Amino acid sequence: MKDQLLEKLAQCIVDMEEEEIVEVANDIIENGISADEAILVGLSEGMNRVSALYEEGEYFIPEVVVCADTMYAALDVLKPHCNKNSECKGKVVIGVVEGDTHDIGKNIVAIMLEADGFEIHDLGRDVKINEFVDKAEEIEADIICLSSLMTTTMDGMRLIVEEVKKRDFKKAPRVMVGGAPLSNNFAKKIGADGYSSNAPEAVRLANSLL
């Protein structure tokens, strides 16, 4: 029963079945299945599949947006039943760097990190350098996650890394970068702690950085 419901949860995201996923989420709660497990296993798997379809060119931005909305519908049902005593894996400040308004990749990463147990502070798109670092300092973030799809804005990532190094953090946050024009070499060049090319890889990287 549990495995079947978790599989249905994942597939509803892929199939963009918002009404059905709410029913499945309610069934999960009624059957005493852990809401935390439903999020970390079912919803995360669903978004993994969506991300793969997006990378393969079978899904495009409109489909991914609807899939994300479907996932959030389930999250609304499941979150009130999560284990309030369990600590989050870590705090993440995420956003698209100043000058860039392309945020679909960032949104997918944020969703999957949240599903994997991270506390997400999403600053949105076209975010100024100091906003990332100020927010990280305010909440004592573990990770700053930067996204950009435009080569003209990539230098902003370097400036953010430099600003992090200047600040007097109790414990400096690690910096992750991602986006189509980026690479591991670029991440190393600017002093970032890691690069991911897609959302599932970003989740693995975030876990490894902690």
C-alpha positions in Angstrom: 0.0 0.0 0.0 2.7 2.5 1.0 4.9 1.9 -2.0 1.9 2.1 -4.3 0.8 5.5 -2.9 4.3 6.9 -3.0 4.5 5.8 -6.7 1.2 7.4 -7.4 2.4 10.6 -5.7 5.4 10.7 -8.0 3.5 9.9 -11.2 0.8 12.5 -10.5 3.5 15.2 -10.7 4.7 13.8 -14.0 1.2 13.6 -15.3 0.3 17.1 -13.9 -2.7 15.7 -12.1 -3.3 18.3 -9.4 -6.7 17.2 -8.2 -5.6 13.5 -8.0 -2.4 14.3 -6.2 -4.4 16.0 -3.4 -6.5 12.9 -3.1 -3.3 10.7 -2.9 -1.7 13.0 -0.3 -4.8 12.7 1.8 -4.8 8.9 1.4 -1.2 8.9 2.6 -2.2 10.8 5.8 -5.3 8.6 6.4 -3.2 5.4 6.1 -0.7 6.6 8.6 2.2 6.9 6.2 4.9 9.4 7.2 4.4 12.8 5.6 8.2 13.3 5.7 8.7 10.1 3.7 6.0 11.1 1.2 7.8 14.3 0.6 11.4 13.0 0.6 10.6 9.9 -1.5 7.4 10.4 -3.5 7.6 14.1 -4.3 11.3 14.1 -4.8 11.1 11.2 -7.2 8.3 12.9 -9.1 10.5 16.0 -9.6 13.5 13.9 -10.5 11.4 12.5 -13.4 10.2 15.9 -14.4 13.8 17.2 -14.4 14.9 14.3 -16.6 12.1 14.9 -19.0 13.1 18.6 -19.2 16.8 17.7 -19.8 15.7 15.3 -22.5 13.6 17.9 -24.3 10.4 16.1 -23.8 9.0 18.7 -21.3 9.4 22.4 -21.7 9.0 25.3 -19.3 5.1 25.4 -19.3 5.0 21.7 -18.4 7.6 22.1 -15.7 5.6 25.0 -14.2 2.4 22.9 -14.0 4.3 19.9 -12.5 5.7 22.3 -9.9 2.2 23.5 -9.1 1.0 19.9 -8.8 3.8 19.2 -6.3 3.0 22.3 -4.2 -0.7 21.1 -4.0 0.6 17.9 -2.4 3.0 19.8 -0.2 0.1 21.9 1.2 -1.6 18.7 2.4 1.5 16.9 3.7 3.5 19.7 5.4 1.1 20.2 8.4 1.7 16.5 9.2 5.5 16.6 9.0 7.6 15.7 12.1 8.0 19.1 13.7 10.8 17.7 15.9 13.0 16.7 13.1 15.7 19.2 12.2 16.1 20.4 8.7 19.2 19.3 6.8 20.4 22.9 6.4 19.4 26.4 5.4 19.7 27.4 1.8 19.5 30.9 0.3 18.8 30.6 -3.4 18.2 33.0 -6.2 19.0 34.2 -9.8 21.9 36.7 -9.9 21.3 40.3 -10.7 20.6 41.0 -14.4 19.0 37.6 -15.1 15.3 36.9 -14.9 15.4 33.2 -16.1 14.3 31.3 -13.0 12.8 28.0 -14.1 16.0 26.1 -13.3 16.3 27.8 -10.0 12.7 27.0 -9.1 13.2 23.3 -9.8 16.3 23.2 -7.7 14.5 25.0 -4.8 11.6 22.6 -5.0 13.8 19.5 -5.0 16.0 20.8 -2.1 12.9 21.5 -0.1 11.5 18.0 -0.8 14.9 16.6 0.3 14.6 18.3 3.7 16.3 21.7 3.3 14.9 24.9 4.6 14.7 27.2 1.5 14.9 30.9 1.4 14.1 31.8 -2.2 15.1 35.4 -3.1 13.6 35.1 -6.6 15.3 36.5 -9.7 17.5 39.5 -10.6 18.8 39.5 -7.0 21.5 42.0 -6.0 24.9 40.7 -4.7 24.5 42.0 -1.2 21.0 40.6 -0.9 22.3 37.0 -1.1 25.0 37.6 1.5 22.9 39.7 3.8 20.2 37.0 3.9 22.8 34.3 4.4 24.2 36.2 7.4 20.7 37.0 8.8 19.5 33.3 8.9 23.0 31.7 9.3 22.6 29.9 6.1 24.6 26.7 5.3 24.5 27.2 1.6 24.1 30.0 -1.0 22.8 28.6 -4.3 23.3 30.9 -7.3 21.7 30.5 -10.7 22.3 32.2 -14.0 21.5 31.4 -17.7 23.2 34.5 -19.1 26.9 34.8 -19.6 26.7 38.6 -19.0 25.6 38.0 -15.4 28.1 35.2 -14.5 30.6 37.7 -13.1 28.1 38.5 -10.4 28.7 35.1 -9.0 32.3 35.8 -8.5 31.5 39.0 -6.7 29.1 37.1 -4.4 31.8 34.6 -3.5 34.2 37.4 -2.8 31.7 39.2 -0.6 31.1 35.9 1.4 34.8 35.8 2.0 34.9 39.4 3.2 32.1 39.0 5.8 32.7 37.9 9.3 30.5 34.8 9.4 30.4 32.6 12.5 30.5 29.8 9.9 30.8 30.9 6.3 28.1 29.4 4.0 29.2 27.2 1.1 28.4 28.5 -2.4 26.9 26.4 -5.1 26.5 27.7 -8.7 24.4 26.3 -11.6 23.1 27.3 -15.0 23.6 26.4 -18.7 26.7 28.5 -19.5 28.5 27.4 -16.3 31.0 24.6 -15.7 33.1 23.0 -13.0 36.1 25.0 -14.2 34.1 28.2 -13.9 33.1 27.3 -10.3 36.7 26.6 -9.4 37.9 29.8 -11.0 35.6 32.0 -9.0 36.2 30.1 -5.7 32.7 28.5 -5.5 32.4 25.3 -3.5 30.6 23.3 -6.3 28.7 23.3 -9.6 25.7 21.3 -10.6 24.3 21.0 -14.1 20.8 19.9 -13.1 18.4 19.7 -10.1 19.1 16.1 -9.0 22.8 16.8 -9.1 22.2 20.0 -7.1 20.5 18.0 -4.3 23.4 15.6 -4.2 25.9 18.4 -4.2 24.1 20.2 -1.3 24.1 17.0 0.7 27.8 16.5 0.1 28.7 20.1 1.0 27.2 19.5 4.5 
